[in-house]
Amino acid sequence: MIQREKRRAIMKLALPIIGGMASQNVLNLVDTLMIGQIGAEALAAVGLGSFVNFLTSAFVLGLSSGVQALSARRVGEGREHEAAEPLTAGMTLAVAFALPWSLALILAAPYFFPWLNHDAQVVAMGVPYLQSRLAAMAPMGVNFVFRGYWNAVALPGFHLRTLLVMHAANIFLNWLLIYGNWGFPAMGATGGGLATAIATYIGTGYYLILGWRYARERGFCTQWPGRALFSSILRLSVPAGVQQTFFAGGMTTFVSLVGRIGTAELAATQVLLTLVLVGILPGLGFGLAAASFVGQALGQGSVAAAKAWGWDVSRLAMLVVGALSLPAVIAPRLFLSGFLHEAEVLEIAVTPLRLIALMLATETVGFVLMHALQGAGDARRTMWVSISLQWFLFLPAVFLVGPRLRLGLTAVWLVHIVYRQIQSLVFAFLWQRGRWASIRL
């Protein structure tokens, strides 16, 4: 392919994925705006509860990468009639793991949540919010598995379509349940969690309808997956799931450490993290596209093409994310003022947001190449890199400059920026070295 044709191919696959990521960002922003009207304690409770939900669900969500890698490889090998068999297996594993695990966590939430924050108001609002979110762990896992499949077979528009249905339902349910409109009880933060859970179930139902209509000819639910297929998905997904679990645990620990500095810093961090996703999730969308291109190229037996896809997608992702983050560098208060209504909280968030936005484009390279490595089946190496840098570099440094030395929120986020840049360099080195090319699925 000439470069122009490659750019068109990347954008054709990546844009719907980015659209889905952007719609998720919009939903996160709307949730934060709506819950932010309640106060800083509600923002802190929802932020902490969201990270705990991500932490406890991360292993199940990791099944998506295994499904995408296997389905993309089968497409590249010309076995499209079998491409949806990994979807069936991944969906089965998601439900089997999530149902008992989520039930146990719902029962245990009142006991472990107070360990994460000692503010009584944050705990009182955070526990029922978390329990509402945990009730949707199984459908959330199924939704992520479907996302991996649609991306693998170059049909990301179905993922975008489903997200739009989910988000419309979520916003409407937020309006009903957070504020108590149309005679519904005003449930505050808990209403936000319940709205998200119900919308997740709606999305799963829509995914199943689409799968029945458009994936049956590729093997979706036509037969029970064999032991070999379950084993292949677990071999690819367990490292990704462990990586996501440790990443989510690290981010939950990060939020908890920021909470030790103060409630204002915790509320500001919740908004900063939400805004960061606006810039970085398009990069993650490019990464998911890269995983599909790499898997298909390796299925066709072309290592050189697979390697080129990784770099080409990275360059394009940098341009897009750099353009998206530039306004936050120039006018950070404009973005923060809609979420933070207390002057003290807003001011401590201004400099961190400007610095984060300034370095977001190069950080994106790490996300793209991490997914490219996973698309090639190199999930174990990416797992060790991610865990090591986060737990042995990032979190100890945050503890030192945050709760121990009290250097402030800007210092904490500077540590975050340095850690992300190092991770990007490591993944770039691993991709260029090319040991992933010898992995067999």
GIURQUI-V580994 format. One record per residue. N is the residue number from 1. RES is the residue in one letter. OMEGA is omega in degrees with one decimal (999 if undefined). Layout:
N&RES&OMEGA  N&RES&OMEGA
//
This chain:
1&M&169.3  2&I&-173.3  3&Q&-179.6  4&R&179.1  5&E&178.2  6&K&178.6  7&R&178.3  8&R&179.2  9&A&179.4  10&I&-177.1  11&M&179.4  12&K&178.4  13&L&-171.6  14&A&-174.6  15&L&175.8  16&P&177.0  17&I&178.0  18&I&176.6  19&G&176.6  20&G&177.4  21&M&179.7  22&A&178.5  23&S&176.0  24&Q&176.7  25&N&179.5  26&V&179.3  27&L&178.3  28&N&179.2  29&L&179.2  30&V&177.2  31&D&-178.1  32&T&177.4  33&L&-175.8  34&M&-179.4  35&I&178.9  36&G&177.3  37&Q&-178.7  38&I&179.9  39&G&-177.6  40&A&179.9  41&E&178.1  42&A&176.7  43&L&180.0  44&A&-179.2  45&A&-179.4  46&V&178.8  47&G&179.5  48&L&178.6  49&G&179.0  50&S&179.7  51&F&176.6  52&V&177.3  53&N&177.5  54&F&179.1  55&L&-174.2  56&T&179.3  57&S&-168.2  58&A&-178.5  59&F&178.6  60&V&-179.1  61&L&179.1  62&G&177.4  63&L&-178.8  64&S&-177.0  65&S&177.7  66&G&178.6  67&V&-178.8  68&Q&-178.9  69&A&-178.3  70&L&-179.2  71&S&179.0  72&A&178.8  73&R&178.9  74&R&175.7  75&V&179.5  76&G&179.4  77&E&-178.9  78&G&-179.3  79&R&-175.8  80&E&179.6  81&H&178.3  82&E&-170.9  83&A&-177.7  84&A&177.3  85&E&174.2  86&P&176.7  87&L&178.7  88&T&-178.7  89&A&-179.7  90&G&178.1  91&M&178.9  92&T&-179.4  93&L&-179.6  94&A&-179.1  95&V&-177.3  96&A&179.4  97&F&-168.5  98&A&-174.0  99&L&-179.7  100&P&-178.2  101&W&-179.3  102&S&178.5  103&L&179.1  104&A&-179.0  105&L&177.8  106&I&180.0  107&L&-175.3  108&A&-173.5  109&A&-179.4  110&P&-176.9  111&Y&-176.9  112&F&-176.5  113&F&179.1  114&P&176.3  115&W&-173.1  116&L&-179.4  117&N&-175.1  118&H&176.5  119&D&-174.2  120&A&179.5  121&Q&178.1  122&V&-180.0  123&V&-177.7  124&A&178.7  125&M&-174.6  126&G&-176.2  127&V&179.6  128&P&175.4  129&Y&179.9  130&L&-179.6  131&Q&177.4  132&S&-179.9  133&R&-179.1  134&L&179.7  135&A&-179.8  136&A&-177.7  137&M&-177.9  138&A&177.6  139&P&176.8  140&M&176.2  141&G&177.7  142&V&-179.9  143&N&179.4  144&F&176.5  145&V&176.4  146&F&178.4  147&R&178.8  148&G&180.0  149&Y&-178.4  150&W&178.0  151&N&-177.6  152&A&-176.8  153&V&175.6  154&A&174.7  155&L&-176.3  156&P&178.4  157&G&177.5  158&F&176.3  159&H&178.8  160&L&-179.1  161&R&-179.3  162&T&179.1  163&L&178.9  164&L&176.2  165&V&-179.6  166&M&-174.7  167&H&176.3  168&A&178.2  169&A&-177.0  170&N&-179.3  171&I&179.7  172&F&179.3  173&L&173.8  174&N&-179.2  175&W&178.7  176&L&-165.4  177&L&177.6  178&I&-173.0  179&Y&178.6  180&G&177.9  181&N&178.2  182&W&177.2  183&G&177.1  184&F&178.4  185&P&176.3  186&A&-171.4  187&M&178.1  188&G&-177.6  189&A&178.7  190&T&177.1  191&G&176.2  192&G&177.9  193&G&179.8  194&L&178.4  195&A&179.3  196&T&-179.9  197&A&-179.8  198&I&179.6  199&A&177.9  200&T&177.1  201&Y&177.4  202&I&178.3  203&G&178.5  204&T&178.3  205&G&-179.7  206&Y&176.4  207&Y&-179.2  208&L&177.1  209&I&179.0  210&L&179.3  211&G&179.6  212&W&-177.2  213&R&-168.8  214&Y&-179.4  215&A&-179.1  216&R&-177.5  217&E&177.0  218&R&172.3  219&G&-178.9  220&F&176.6  221&C&176.4  222&T&177.6  223&Q&178.8  224&W&-179.0  225&P&179.1  226&G&-178.9  227&R&-179.1  228&A&-180.0  229&L&175.8  230&F&-178.6  231&S&-179.8  232&S&179.6  233&I&179.8  234&L&179.9  235&R&178.6  236&L&-171.5  237&S&-177.5  238&V&176.4  239&P&178.4  240&A&178.4  241&G&177.1  242&V&177.9  243&Q&-179.8  244&Q&178.9  245&T&179.2  246&F&177.6  247&F&179.0  248&A&176.7  249&G&177.4  250&G&179.1  251&M&175.1  252&T&176.1  253&T&177.3  254&F&179.6  255&V&179.1  256&S&178.4  257&L&176.9  258&V&178.2  259&G&177.7  260&R&176.6  261&I&178.8  262&G&179.8  263&T&177.9  264&A&178.6  265&E&178.8  266&L&177.8  267&A&178.6  268&A&179.7  269&T&176.7  270&Q&179.3  271&V&178.4  272&L&179.5  273&L&178.0  274&T&-179.9  275&L&177.3  276&V&-180.0  277&L&177.5  278&V&-179.6  279&G&-170.4  280&I&-177.5  281&L&169.8  282&P&175.1  283&G&175.7  284&L&175.9  285&G&174.8  286&F&178.5  287&G&177.2  288&L&175.2  289&A&178.8  290&A&179.1  291&A&179.0  292&S&179.7  293&F&-179.0  294&V&179.9  295&G&179.5  296&Q&179.3  297&A&177.8  298&L&175.1  299&G&177.1  300&Q&177.7  301&G&-177.0  302&S&178.3  303&V&-178.9  304&A&178.6  305&A&179.1  306&A&-179.2  307&K&179.5  308&A&178.2  309&W&-179.1  310&G&-179.0  311&W&-178.4  312&D&178.7  313&V&179.3  314&S&-178.9  315&R&-180.0  316&L&178.6  317&A&178.4  318&M&-179.6  319&L&-177.1  320&V&-177.9  321&V&177.6  322&G&178.7  323&A&-179.3  324&L&-174.7  325&S&-176.6  326&L&179.6  327&P&179.4  328&A&174.8  329&V&-175.0  330&I&-173.5  331&A&-177.8  332&P&-178.9  333&R&179.9  334&L&-179.4  335&F&-175.6  336&L&-171.4  337&S&178.2  338&G&-175.4  339&F&-175.9  340&L&-174.0  341&H&176.8  342&E&-171.9  343&A&-177.6  344&E&-178.2  345&V&-178.7  346&L&-174.7  347&E&-178.4  348&I&-179.9  349&A&-172.0  350&V&-176.8  351&T&176.0  352&P&-179.0  353&L&-179.7  354&R&-179.5  355&L&179.0  356&I&-177.9  357&A&-178.0  358&L&-174.3  359&M&-172.0  360&L&-176.2  361&A&179.9  362&T&174.6  363&E&-177.5  364&T&179.9  365&V&179.2  366&G&179.7  367&F&-179.3  368&V&-176.2  369&L&173.3  370&M&179.1  371&H&176.2  372&A&176.8  373&L&178.0  374&Q&176.5  375&G&176.4  376&A&-179.6  377&G&-176.7  378&D&-174.8  379&A&-175.8  380&R&-179.2  381&R&178.1  382&T&178.0  383&M&-175.9  384&W&177.7  385&V&-177.6  386&S&-177.7  387&I&-175.9  388&S&-177.8  389&L&-177.1  390&Q&-171.0  391&W&-177.5  392&F&176.3  393&L&-171.7  394&F&-173.4  395&L&175.2  396&P&178.8  397&A&176.8  398&V&179.0  399&F&-177.9  400&L&-174.7  401&V&-178.1  402&G&-176.1  403&P&-175.9  404&R&-175.7  405&L&178.6  406&R&-178.6  407&L&174.0  408&G&-174.2  409&L&179.3  410&T&178.7  411&A&178.9  412&V&-178.6  413&W&171.8  414&L&175.2  415&V&178.6  416&H&-178.8  417&I&-180.0  418&V&179.4  419&Y&-179.2  420&R&179.5  421&Q&176.7  422&I&179.9  423&Q&178.1  424&S&179.0  425&L&-179.4  426&V&179.9  427&F&176.4  428&A&177.3  429&F&-179.8  430&L&-180.0  431&W&-179.4  432&Q&-179.1  433&R&168.2  434&G&178.4  435&R&178.9  436&W&-175.3  437&A&-176.8  438&S&-177.0  439&I&178.5  440&R&179.0  441&L&999
//
